[in-house]
Amino acid sequence: MIDLNALPLTELFDHLAADGLVDRLLELSRDEDLGPNWEREGDITSRVFVPGYLRGEARVAFRKPGVVAGLACLERLLHVFRADVDFTIRLRDGERAQAGAVAAELSGRLRDILTLERTLLNLVGRLSGIATRAAAFVEAARRGGQAVVLDTRKTTPGLRVLEKYAVRCGGGRCHRLGLHDAVLLKDNHLASAGALAGKPLAEAVRAAVKMARDEAPKDGLRFIELEVDTLEQLGAILEAGGCGVEIVLLDNMGPDLLRRAVEMRDRSGLKVLLEASGGVSLETIGAIAATGVDRISAGAITHGATWVDVGLDR
């Protein structure tokens, strides 16, 4: 299976867009703005006020500083809107924009530029906000240690692949894309299956890992991960040789417990990665990274992001 975090941004976007999710999102965005009869009726305001023969230019400008994300969608967006518009990228996704910086320039039929304006700005503003917040989390973590910072599945429904792409633009890493490409065994899974009631934790996890590998998609799984919320659970897994999991998620543990968990893992000699999650914020991530964990996943990167102010200047 392709390692998403090893791909350059351009290749990552192409990979994430390959299954059509991005195009479907852009089509939905077009239809919600222009209506079901968009080909015939479309943007009424531009049609009645702007002559069809007029051509001109516009610039996508950052009103405030931020990390650029979302311009990779521009070519597909023009196609979906059937816009007679050319574009030039001035700042690429992942680059920092200062206030007043021009990220892209558009030229072509003015009606078309005005019609797609809001959808374009919505995408770039939202995704740049996530990229900017991801960069802040990554920087705060670096001040504490070497842990990599990852996103979660706490994303806007329908926007997940683009929001995860935006996290990469900000220097963060992709966790699993969804329930289809990796396994994360949580307490609810084990309890729902009756595993904890009838078997010791290590035995239940080992059986689940074997079944997951047997039923994995043809191109494999990104990883198999287990969530624990006590050091006793972690100890049981380590004493059993890791039970086949590659990552153990330490759920809602404070720095002292996380530090002890790292010591336990190191004493075991196992190459199991430890991931901290739960209650991670810009204020706490540095202390969490200082405990020596390998990974930190934070839903706040996406669900706590605010838009970057981006405008279209004529």
VEXDREN-2710 file (C-alpha; in Angstrom, 1 decimal):
% VEXDREN-2710
k/r/px/py/pz
1/MET/0.0/0.0/0.0
2/ILE/1.2/3.5/-0.8
3/ASP/2.7/5.4/2.1
4/LEU/0.7/8.7/2.0
5/ASN/3.2/10.5/4.2
6/ALA/6.1/9.7/1.8
7/LEU/4.4/11.3/-1.2
8/PRO/5.2/14.8/-2.3
9/LEU/2.1/17.1/-2.0
10/THR/1.4/17.1/-5.8
11/GLU/1.4/13.3/-5.9
12/LEU/-0.6/13.1/-2.6
13/PHE/-3.3/15.2/-4.1
14/ASP/-3.5/13.2/-7.3
15/HIS/-3.7/10.0/-5.2
16/LEU/-6.4/11.3/-2.9
17/ALA/-8.4/12.6/-5.9
18/ALA/-8.0/9.5/-8.0
19/ASP/-11.2/7.8/-6.7
20/GLY/-13.4/10.7/-7.7
21/LEU/-14.2/12.0/-4.2
22/VAL/-12.7/15.5/-5.0
23/ASP/-14.6/15.8/-8.2
24/ARG/-17.9/14.8/-6.5
25/LEU/-17.3/17.4/-3.8
26/LEU/-16.6/20.1/-6.4
27/GLU/-19.8/19.1/-8.3
28/LEU/-21.8/19.3/-5.1
29/SER/-20.3/22.7/-4.3
30/ARG/-21.2/23.9/-7.8
31/ASP/-24.8/22.6/-7.6
32/GLU/-25.5/24.0/-4.2
33/ASP/-24.4/27.5/-5.4
34/LEU/-25.8/27.4/-8.9
35/GLY/-28.8/25.2/-8.4
36/PRO/-29.9/22.0/-10.2
37/ASN/-30.3/23.8/-13.6
38/TRP/-26.9/25.3/-13.4
39/GLU/-26.1/24.8/-17.1
40/ARG/-29.2/26.7/-18.2
41/GLU/-29.8/29.2/-15.4
42/GLY/-26.5/29.3/-13.4
43/ASP/-25.3/32.6/-11.9
44/ILE/-28.3/34.9/-12.5
45/THR/-26.5/38.0/-11.1
46/SER/-23.5/37.7/-13.4
47/ARG/-25.6/36.8/-16.4
48/VAL/-27.8/39.9/-16.1
49/PHE/-25.1/42.4/-15.1
50/VAL/-21.9/41.2/-16.9
51/PRO/-21.9/40.9/-20.7
52/GLY/-20.8/37.5/-21.9
53/TYR/-18.0/38.9/-24.1
54/LEU/-16.2/40.7/-21.3
55/ARG/-12.8/39.2/-20.3
56/GLY/-10.6/40.2/-17.5
57/GLU/-8.3/39.2/-14.7
58/ALA/-8.5/38.5/-11.0
59/ARG/-6.2/37.6/-8.2
60/VAL/-6.6/35.2/-5.2
61/ALA/-5.1/37.2/-2.4
62/PHE/-4.5/36.4/1.3
63/ARG/-5.8/39.2/3.6
64/LYS/-4.0/37.7/6.5
65/PRO/-0.9/35.4/6.8
66/GLY/-1.3/31.7/6.5
67/VAL/-0.1/28.4/5.0
68/VAL/-1.5/28.0/1.5
69/ALA/-3.7/24.9/0.8
70/GLY/-6.4/24.1/-1.8
71/LEU/-5.0/25.6/-5.0
72/ALA/-4.4/22.0/-6.2
73/CYS/-8.2/21.9/-6.7
74/LEU/-8.2/24.9/-9.1
75/GLU/-7.8/23.0/-12.4
76/ARG/-10.5/20.5/-11.5
77/LEU/-12.7/23.3/-10.3
78/LEU/-12.5/25.2/-13.6
79/HIS/-13.3/21.9/-15.4
80/VAL/-16.4/21.2/-13.2
81/PHE/-17.7/24.8/-13.7
82/ARG/-16.9/24.6/-17.4
83/ALA/-15.2/27.9/-17.0
84/ASP/-13.4/29.7/-19.8
85/VAL/-10.6/30.7/-17.5
86/ASP/-6.9/30.3/-17.4
87/PHE/-4.8/30.4/-14.2
88/THR/-1.3/30.9/-12.9
89/ILE/-0.2/29.7/-9.5
90/ARG/2.0/32.2/-7.6
91/LEU/2.2/30.4/-4.3
92/ARG/2.0/26.7/-4.1
93/ASP/0.2/24.6/-1.5
94/GLY/2.4/24.3/1.6
95/GLU/4.0/27.7/1.2
96/ARG/3.5/30.5/3.7
97/ALA/1.6/33.6/2.5
98/GLN/2.0/37.0/4.0
99/ALA/-0.8/39.4/4.2
100/GLY/-1.5/40.8/0.8
101/ALA/0.3/38.0/-1.0
102/VAL/-1.2/36.8/-4.3
103/ALA/-1.5/33.1/-4.4
104/ALA/-3.0/32.7/-7.9
105/GLU/-4.1/34.7/-10.9
106/LEU/-7.1/34.1/-13.1
107/SER/-7.8/35.4/-16.6
108/GLY/-10.7/34.8/-18.9
109/ARG/-14.4/35.2/-19.2
110/LEU/-15.5/37.5/-16.4
111/ARG/-18.9/35.9/-15.9
112/ASP/-17.1/32.6/-15.2
113/ILE/-14.6/34.1/-12.8
114/LEU/-17.4/35.7/-10.8
115/THR/-19.5/32.5/-10.9
116/LEU/-16.8/30.2/-9.3
117/GLU/-15.4/32.9/-7.0
118/ARG/-17.2/31.8/-3.8
119/THR/-16.6/28.1/-4.2
120/LEU/-12.9/28.8/-4.9
121/LEU/-12.5/31.1/-1.9
122/ASN/-14.4/28.7/0.4
123/LEU/-12.0/25.9/-0.5
124/VAL/-8.8/27.9/-0.2
125/GLY/-10.0/29.7/3.0
126/ARG/-11.0/26.5/4.8
127/LEU/-8.1/24.4/3.7
128/SER/-5.5/27.1/4.3
129/GLY/-7.0/27.5/7.8
130/ILE/-6.4/23.8/8.5
131/ALA/-2.9/24.0/7.0
132/THR/-2.0/27.0/9.1
133/ARG/-3.3/25.3/12.3
134/ALA/-1.4/22.1/11.4
135/ALA/1.8/24.1/11.1
136/ALA/1.2/25.6/14.5
137/PHE/0.7/22.2/16.1
138/VAL/3.9/20.8/14.3
139/GLU/5.9/23.8/15.6
140/ALA/4.7/23.4/19.1
141/ALA/5.4/19.7/19.1
142/ARG/9.0/20.3/17.9
143/ARG/9.6/22.5/20.8
144/GLY/9.0/19.5/23.1
145/GLY/10.4/16.5/21.2
146/GLN/10.5/14.5/18.0
147/ALA/7.0/13.1/17.8
148/VAL/5.2/13.4/14.5
149/VAL/1.8/15.1/14.4
150/LEU/-1.1/13.4/12.8
151/ASP/-4.7/14.2/11.9
152/THR/-7.8/12.1/12.8
153/ARG/-11.1/11.2/11.3
154/LYS/-12.7/14.3/13.0
155/THR/-13.2/16.0/9.7
156/THR/-16.1/17.7/7.9
157/PRO/-18.3/15.1/6.2
158/GLY/-17.4/15.0/2.5
159/LEU/-14.3/17.1/3.0
160/ARG/-12.1/14.5/4.5
161/VAL/-9.5/13.8/1.8
162/LEU/-9.1/17.6/1.2
163/GLU/-8.8/18.3/4.9
164/LYS/-6.2/15.6/5.3
165/TYR/-4.4/17.0/2.3
166/ALA/-4.4/20.4/4.0
167/VAL/-2.9/18.9/7.2
168/ARG/0.0/17.6/5.0
169/CYS/0.4/21.1/3.5
170/GLY/0.9/22.3/7.1
171/GLY/3.6/19.8/7.8
172/GLY/1.4/17.2/9.6
173/ARG/0.9/13.6/8.7
174/CYS/-2.0/11.5/7.5
175/HIS/-3.5/9.0/9.9
176/ARG/-5.8/6.5/8.3
177/LEU/-8.1/7.8/5.6
178/GLY/-11.1/5.9/6.9
179/LEU/-12.4/2.6/8.2
180/HIS/-11.2/0.9/5.0
181/ASP/-7.5/1.3/4.9
182/ALA/-6.3/0.6/8.5
183/VAL/-7.4/-1.1/11.7
184/LEU/-7.8/0.8/15.0
185/LEU/-9.1/-1.5/17.7
186/LYS/-10.8/0.5/20.4
187/ASP/-12.4/-0.6/23.7
188/ASN/-15.9/-0.4/22.1
189/HIS/-14.9/-2.8/19.4
190/LEU/-13.6/-5.4/21.8
191/ALA/-16.4/-4.9/24.2
192/SER/-19.1/-5.0/21.5
193/ALA/-17.7/-8.4/20.3
194/GLY/-17.6/-9.8/23.8
195/ALA/-13.8/-10.2/23.5
196/LEU/-13.0/-8.6/26.9
197/ALA/-15.7/-10.6/28.6
198/GLY/-14.5/-14.0/27.5
199/LYS/-10.8/-13.7/26.8
200/PRO/-7.8/-11.9/28.3
201/LEU/-6.9/-8.7/26.4
202/ALA/-3.8/-10.0/24.7
203/GLU/-5.6/-13.1/23.5
204/ALA/-8.5/-11.1/22.1
205/VAL/-6.2/-8.7/20.4
206/ARG/-4.0/-11.4/18.8
207/ALA/-7.1/-13.1/17.4
208/ALA/-8.4/-9.8/16.0
209/VAL/-5.1/-8.9/14.4
210/LYS/-4.9/-12.3/12.7
211/MET/-8.5/-11.9/11.4
212/ALA/-7.7/-8.4/10.2
213/ARG/-4.7/-9.6/8.2
214/ASP/-6.6/-12.5/6.8
215/GLU/-9.4/-10.2/5.6
216/ALA/-7.2/-7.3/4.5
217/PRO/-7.8/-5.6/1.1
218/LYS/-5.6/-6.8/-1.7
219/ASP/-3.3/-3.9/-1.4
220/GLY/-3.0/-4.4/2.4
221/LEU/-3.5/-2.3/5.5
222/ARG/-1.7/0.9/6.4
223/PHE/-1.3/-0.3/10.0
224/ILE/-3.0/-2.2/12.8
225/GLU/-3.4/-0.1/16.0
226/LEU/-4.8/-0.8/19.4
227/GLU/-6.2/1.8/21.8
228/VAL/-5.5/1.4/25.6
229/ASP/-6.4/3.7/28.4
230/THR/-4.4/2.2/31.3
231/LEU/-0.8/1.2/31.8
232/GLU/-2.0/-2.3/32.8
233/GLN/-3.5/-2.8/29.4
234/LEU/-0.3/-1.7/27.7
235/GLY/1.7/-4.0/30.0
236/ALA/-0.4/-6.9/29.0
237/ILE/0.2/-6.3/25.3
238/LEU/3.9/-5.8/25.7
239/GLU/4.3/-8.9/27.8
240/ALA/2.6/-10.8/25.1
241/GLY/5.1/-9.6/22.5
242/GLY/2.9/-6.9/21.0
243/CYS/0.2/-9.2/19.8
244/GLY/0.9/-8.2/16.2
245/VAL/-0.1/-4.6/16.5
246/GLU/2.2/-1.9/15.1
247/ILE/1.0/1.0/17.1
248/VAL/-0.5/1.4/20.6
249/LEU/-2.7/4.5/21.1
250/LEU/-2.5/5.8/24.6
251/ASP/-5.9/7.4/25.1
252/ASN/-6.3/10.5/27.4
253/MET/-3.1/9.9/29.4
254/GLY/-1.3/12.8/31.0
255/PRO/2.5/13.4/30.6
256/ASP/3.4/11.4/33.7
257/LEU/1.6/8.3/32.4
258/LEU/2.8/8.8/28.9
259/ARG/6.4/9.0/30.1
260/ARG/5.9/5.7/32.1
261/ALA/4.4/4.1/29.0
262/VAL/7.5/5.0/26.9
263/GLU/9.7/3.5/29.6
264/MET/7.7/0.3/29.6
265/ARG/7.9/0.0/25.8
266/ASP/11.6/0.8/25.8
267/ARG/12.3/-1.9/28.4
268/SER/10.3/-4.4/26.4
269/GLY/12.6/-4.0/23.4
270/LEU/9.7/-4.1/21.1
271/LYS/9.4/-1.9/18.0
272/VAL/5.8/-0.9/18.8
273/LEU/5.1/2.8/18.2
274/LEU/3.3/4.8/20.9
275/GLU/0.7/7.4/19.9
276/ALA/-0.8/9.9/22.3
277/SER/-4.3/11.1/21.7
278/GLY/-7.1/12.8/23.5
279/GLY/-7.2/16.3/24.9
280/VAL/-4.3/17.4/22.6
281/SER/-4.2/21.2/22.1
282/LEU/-1.6/23.8/21.1
283/GLU/-1.0/24.4/24.8
284/THR/-0.4/20.8/25.7
285/ILE/1.3/19.2/22.7
286/GLY/4.8/20.4/23.6
287/ALA/4.6/18.6/27.0
288/ILE/3.2/15.5/25.4
289/ALA/6.0/15.4/22.8
290/ALA/8.5/15.8/25.6
291/THR/7.4/12.4/27.1
292/GLY/9.1/10.6/24.2
293/VAL/6.0/9.2/22.4
294/ASP/6.5/8.6/18.7
295/ARG/3.2/10.0/17.4
296/ILE/0.6/12.5/18.5
297/SER/-2.9/12.6/16.9
298/ALA/-5.1/15.6/17.4
299/GLY/-8.6/16.1/16.1
300/ALA/-8.3/19.8/17.1
301/ILE/-6.2/20.4/14.0
302/THR/-9.2/20.0/11.8
303/HIS/-12.3/20.6/14.0
304/GLY/-10.7/23.6/15.7
305/ALA/-9.4/25.4/12.6
306/THR/-10.6/28.8/11.6
307/TRP/-10.7/30.0/8.0
308/VAL/-7.9/32.2/6.6
309/ASP/-9.3/35.4/5.1
310/VAL/-8.8/35.0/1.3
311/GLY/-10.3/37.3/-1.3
312/LEU/-10.7/37.7/-5.0
313/ASP/-9.3/41.1/-6.2
314/ARG/-10.0/42.6/-9.6
END
